[in-house]
Amino acid sequence: MGVHRARRGTTIDNGMAFDNLKDYQRVHSTKSNLLIHLVAVPLFVLSSVLWILSLLEGAIPGVIAWTATATIAVLLQRHGHRREPESPPEPEGALASVRRWLVEQFVIFPWFVLSGGWLRQWRSAPPV
């Protein structure tokens, strides 16, 4: 687990997720994957929050529905990654994989969008 430096001295503690933003851009380089992530990441984040709230309220139908929604978001992103010329680095072990996934969803991708990285990547990507 390390703190990785990105642009302008920003740090992201993402374990083995990505060495830096440049590596993240490398594995999110196609317009189709960028669009998929633009929809699927917020869907995953929203469904995760609503899953927790449903669980706390004891609303089992909500837990089931939000689990299904989060699963759809995961599968969409998986589909997008398969369309990429390069794959993200493989983490070692299930815990590292889950950690990397959650950090990408809740930290790295929102930061990528808000910092302008998503738009720059979109503009430089070849047409769909």
C-alpha positions as CSV (number, residue, x, y, z in Angstrom):
1,M,0.0,0.0,0.0
2,G,1.5,3.2,-1.0
3,V,0.7,6.8,-1.6
4,H,1.1,7.6,-5.3
5,R,1.8,11.0,-6.7
6,A,-0.3,12.4,-9.5
7,R,-0.4,15.8,-11.2
8,R,0.4,18.9,-9.2
9,G,1.5,17.1,-6.1
10,T,-1.8,15.5,-5.5
11,T,-1.6,12.2,-3.7
12,I,-3.9,9.2,-4.0
13,D,-3.6,6.4,-1.6
14,N,-4.8,3.6,-3.8
15,G,-2.6,0.6,-2.9
16,M,-1.9,-1.3,-6.0
17,A,-4.6,0.3,-8.1
18,F,-2.6,2.5,-10.5
19,D,0.9,4.0,-10.3
20,N,-0.4,7.4,-11.3
21,L,-3.0,9.2,-13.4
22,K,-1.1,8.5,-16.6
23,D,-1.4,4.8,-16.0
24,Y,-5.1,5.3,-15.3
25,Q,-5.5,7.1,-18.6
26,R,-3.6,4.3,-20.4
27,V,-6.2,1.8,-19.4
28,H,-9.2,4.1,-20.0
29,S,-8.3,5.2,-23.6
30,T,-11.3,4.4,-25.8
31,K,-14.4,6.6,-26.1
32,S,-16.7,3.6,-25.5
33,N,-15.0,2.8,-22.2
34,L,-14.9,6.4,-21.2
35,L,-18.7,6.7,-21.8
36,I,-19.4,3.4,-20.0
37,H,-17.4,4.7,-17.0
38,L,-19.2,8.1,-17.1
39,V,-22.5,6.2,-16.5
40,A,-21.4,3.1,-14.6
41,V,-19.2,4.7,-11.9
42,P,-21.9,7.1,-10.6
43,L,-24.4,4.2,-10.9
44,F,-22.1,2.1,-8.7
45,V,-21.5,4.9,-6.2
46,L,-25.2,5.7,-5.9
47,S,-26.3,2.1,-5.6
48,S,-23.6,1.5,-2.9
49,V,-24.9,4.4,-0.8
50,L,-28.5,3.3,-1.3
51,W,-27.5,-0.3,-0.5
52,I,-26.1,0.8,2.8
53,L,-29.1,2.9,3.7
54,S,-31.5,0.0,2.7
55,L,-29.4,-2.3,4.9
56,L,-29.6,0.1,7.9
57,E,-33.3,0.4,7.5
58,G,-33.8,-3.3,7.1
59,A,-35.3,-2.9,3.7
60,I,-34.4,-6.3,2.2
61,P,-36.0,-5.5,-1.2
62,G,-33.9,-2.4,-1.4
63,V,-30.8,-4.3,-0.5
64,I,-31.5,-6.8,-3.3
65,A,-32.3,-4.1,-5.8
66,W,-29.2,-2.1,-5.1
67,T,-27.0,-5.2,-5.1
68,A,-28.4,-5.9,-8.6
69,T,-27.8,-2.3,-9.7
70,A,-24.2,-2.3,-8.4
71,T,-23.6,-5.6,-10.1
72,I,-24.8,-4.2,-13.4
73,A,-22.4,-1.2,-13.0
74,V,-19.5,-3.6,-12.3
75,L,-20.4,-5.7,-15.4
76,L,-20.7,-2.6,-17.6
77,Q,-17.2,-1.5,-16.5
78,R,-15.8,-4.9,-17.0
79,H,-17.2,-4.9,-20.6
80,G,-15.6,-1.5,-21.1
81,H,-12.2,-2.7,-19.9
82,R,-12.3,-5.6,-22.3
83,R,-12.6,-3.2,-25.2
84,E,-9.4,-1.5,-24.1
85,P,-6.1,-2.2,-25.9
86,E,-4.4,-2.5,-22.4
87,S,-5.6,-3.9,-19.2
88,P,-5.3,-2.5,-15.7
89,P,-2.5,-4.1,-13.6
90,E,-3.7,-7.1,-11.7
91,P,-3.8,-6.8,-7.9
92,E,-2.5,-9.6,-5.7
93,G,-5.4,-11.3,-4.0
94,A,-9.1,-10.8,-3.5
95,L,-8.8,-8.1,-0.8
96,A,-6.4,-6.0,-2.9
97,S,-8.8,-6.4,-5.9
98,V,-11.8,-5.2,-3.9
99,R,-9.8,-2.3,-2.4
100,R,-8.6,-1.2,-5.8
101,W,-12.1,-1.4,-7.2
102,L,-13.6,0.7,-4.4
103,V,-10.8,3.3,-4.6
104,E,-11.3,3.6,-8.3
105,Q,-15.1,4.1,-7.9
106,F,-15.1,6.5,-4.9
107,V,-11.8,8.4,-5.4
108,I,-9.9,8.0,-8.6
109,F,-12.6,8.2,-11.2
110,P,-14.4,11.2,-9.6
111,W,-11.0,12.9,-9.3
112,F,-10.2,12.0,-13.0
113,V,-13.5,13.7,-14.1
114,L,-13.3,16.7,-11.8
115,S,-9.6,17.4,-12.7
116,G,-10.5,17.5,-16.4
117,G,-8.7,14.3,-17.1
118,W,-11.8,12.6,-18.5
119,L,-12.5,15.4,-21.0
120,R,-8.8,15.5,-22.1
121,Q,-8.8,11.8,-22.6
122,W,-12.1,11.9,-24.5
123,R,-10.7,14.6,-26.9
124,S,-7.6,12.6,-27.5
125,A,-9.3,9.2,-28.0
126,P,-9.9,7.9,-31.5
127,P,-13.5,8.0,-32.7
128,V,-15.8,5.1,-31.6
